[in-house]
């Protein structure tokens, strides 16, 4: 018998080895395409993302936050301060936060935008001796990537001023 020469695409796929090679090639190309898309997201965020996920939620117009349960993410935020006085809280200066927490003198917590659920943990440089604090309050002027850190006195809140900080946010840490 002589050698059979098959011309055209269909002939290639009739051979089992060639079909397997074609499937593997498609899988490899798909993987590299996905890695390329994730790499673009990483580059757009300035290389500050600590882990990558397929789920991306935009955080205002600054940088994407990738939600991944229990992982710490770095988010650049405008951080101001407040105390429980009437000047800071207005008619809400009743000693209770928006989630119902009763304020105590040594408390450390933050007021954050509603995109951060009550109980979300945050690590704010220069606040609470580098111990994570929870989101326990909301604020009328606290939207997007803004935080208000809590202090027991008005003078402490004024001394804090306005700071732009890289805040670590622990996603999936809510415990209500």
C-alpha positions as CSV (number, residue, x, y, z in Angstrom):
1,X,0.0,0.0,0.0
2,X,1.1,3.5,-0.8
3,X,1.1,6.5,1.5
4,X,-2.2,8.3,1.7
5,X,-1.9,12.1,1.5
6,X,-4.9,14.0,2.9
7,X,-5.3,17.6,1.9
8,X,-7.3,20.1,3.8
9,X,-8.3,20.8,7.4
10,X,-10.7,17.9,7.9
11,X,-8.0,15.4,7.3
12,X,-5.8,16.7,10.1
13,X,-8.6,16.4,12.7
14,X,-9.3,12.7,11.8
15,X,-5.9,11.8,13.3
16,X,-6.4,11.5,17.1
17,X,-3.0,12.8,18.0
18,X,-3.5,15.9,15.9
19,X,-7.0,16.5,17.4
20,X,-5.5,16.4,20.9
21,X,-2.7,18.8,19.9
22,X,-5.3,21.2,18.4
23,X,-7.4,21.1,21.7
24,X,-4.3,21.7,23.8
25,X,-3.3,24.7,21.6
26,X,-6.7,26.2,22.1
27,X,-6.5,25.8,25.8
28,X,-3.0,27.3,26.0
29,X,-4.1,30.3,23.9
30,X,-7.2,30.8,26.1
31,X,-5.0,30.7,29.3
32,X,-2.6,33.3,27.9
33,X,-5.4,35.5,26.8
34,X,-6.9,35.5,30.4
35,X,-3.5,36.2,31.9
36,X,-3.1,39.1,29.5
37,X,-6.4,40.7,30.6
38,X,-5.6,40.3,34.3
39,X,-2.2,41.7,33.7
40,X,-3.7,44.8,32.2
41,X,-6.0,45.3,35.3
42,X,-2.9,44.9,37.5
43,X,-1.0,47.5,35.4
44,X,-3.9,50.0,35.4
45,X,-4.0,49.9,39.2
46,X,-0.4,51.0,39.4
47,X,0.9,47.6,40.5
48,X,-0.5,48.0,44.0
49,X,-2.8,45.0,44.0
50,X,-1.7,42.3,46.3
51,X,-3.7,39.5,44.8
52,X,-5.7,39.0,41.7
53,X,-9.3,37.7,41.2
54,X,-11.7,37.4,38.4
55,X,-14.2,39.6,40.2
56,X,-13.4,43.3,39.9
57,X,-15.4,46.1,41.5
58,X,-14.6,49.7,40.7
59,X,-13.9,51.9,43.7
60,X,-14.8,55.4,42.6
61,X,-12.3,56.7,40.0
62,X,-9.1,55.9,41.8
63,X,-8.3,52.2,41.6
64,X,-10.0,48.9,41.4
65,X,-10.6,46.8,44.5
66,X,-10.5,43.1,43.9
67,X,-12.8,41.3,46.2
68,X,-11.5,38.1,47.5
69,X,-12.7,36.8,50.9
70,X,-10.4,37.4,53.8
71,X,-7.6,39.0,51.7
72,X,-6.1,42.4,52.5
73,X,-6.2,44.9,49.7
74,X,-4.5,48.3,49.6
75,X,-6.7,51.3,48.8
76,X,-5.5,54.9,48.7
77,X,-8.0,56.9,50.8
78,X,-8.6,60.4,52.1
79,X,-8.7,60.0,55.9
80,X,-10.1,62.6,58.2
81,X,-11.2,62.4,61.9
82,X,-14.1,63.0,64.1
83,X,-15.3,62.7,67.7
84,X,-18.8,62.2,69.2
85,X,-19.4,65.9,69.8
86,X,-22.2,67.9,68.3
87,X,-19.8,69.9,66.1
88,X,-18.6,66.7,64.4
89,X,-21.8,64.6,64.5
90,X,-24.6,67.2,64.5
91,X,-27.9,65.8,65.6
92,X,-26.4,62.3,65.6
93,X,-24.2,63.0,68.6
94,X,-26.1,60.6,70.8
95,X,-23.2,58.2,71.7
96,X,-24.3,55.5,69.2
97,X,-22.9,54.7,65.7
98,X,-25.0,54.0,62.6
99,X,-24.7,50.3,63.2
100,X,-26.0,50.6,66.8
101,X,-22.6,50.4,68.5
102,X,-22.5,52.2,71.9
103,X,-19.4,54.4,71.9
104,X,-17.0,53.9,74.8
105,X,-14.0,56.2,75.7
106,X,-11.3,53.9,74.4
107,X,-13.0,53.0,71.2
108,X,-11.2,52.8,67.8
109,X,-13.3,52.4,64.7
110,X,-14.0,54.2,61.4
111,X,-16.9,55.7,59.5
112,X,-16.8,54.5,55.9
113,X,-18.9,54.6,52.7
114,X,-21.7,52.0,52.5
115,X,-19.7,50.0,49.9
116,X,-17.7,48.8,53.0
117,X,-20.1,46.7,55.1
118,X,-20.3,47.2,58.9
119,X,-17.6,45.0,60.4
120,X,-15.1,45.3,57.6
121,X,-11.6,45.5,59.0
122,X,-9.2,48.2,58.0
123,X,-5.6,48.9,58.9
124,X,-4.9,52.6,58.9
125,X,-1.3,53.8,59.2
126,X,-0.8,56.1,62.2
127,X,-4.1,55.1,63.9
128,X,-4.8,52.6,66.7
129,X,-1.1,51.5,67.1
130,X,-1.2,49.5,63.8
131,X,-4.1,47.3,65.1
132,X,-7.0,46.8,62.6
133,X,-10.2,48.6,63.3
134,X,-13.8,47.9,62.1
135,X,-16.2,50.0,60.1
136,X,-18.9,50.8,62.7
137,X,-20.3,54.1,61.4
138,X,-21.3,56.1,58.3
139,X,-21.0,59.8,57.6
140,X,-22.8,62.4,55.5
141,X,-19.6,63.5,53.8
142,X,-18.0,60.0,53.7
143,X,-18.4,58.7,50.2
144,X,-16.1,56.7,48.0
145,X,-12.5,56.3,49.2
146,X,-12.9,58.5,52.2
147,X,-12.7,57.5,55.9
148,X,-13.3,59.2,59.2
149,X,-11.3,57.7,62.1
150,X,-12.9,58.1,65.5
151,X,-11.3,59.9,68.5
152,X,-12.7,60.4,71.9
153,X,-11.9,64.2,71.9
154,X,-12.4,67.0,69.5
155,X,-8.8,68.2,69.8
156,X,-7.5,64.7,68.9
157,X,-9.7,64.7,65.8
158,X,-8.5,68.2,64.8
159,X,-4.8,67.2,65.4
160,X,-5.3,64.3,62.9
161,X,-6.2,66.7,60.1
162,X,-6.5,65.4,56.6
163,X,-4.2,62.6,55.4
164,X,-4.0,60.6,52.2
165,X,-3.0,57.1,53.2
166,X,-2.7,53.6,51.7
167,X,-5.2,51.8,53.9
168,X,-5.3,48.0,54.1
169,X,-8.9,46.7,53.7
170,X,-9.7,43.1,54.6
171,X,-12.5,42.0,52.4
172,X,-14.9,39.3,53.7
173,X,-14.1,40.3,57.3
174,X,-17.6,41.5,58.2
175,X,-19.0,40.1,61.5
176,X,-22.3,41.6,62.3
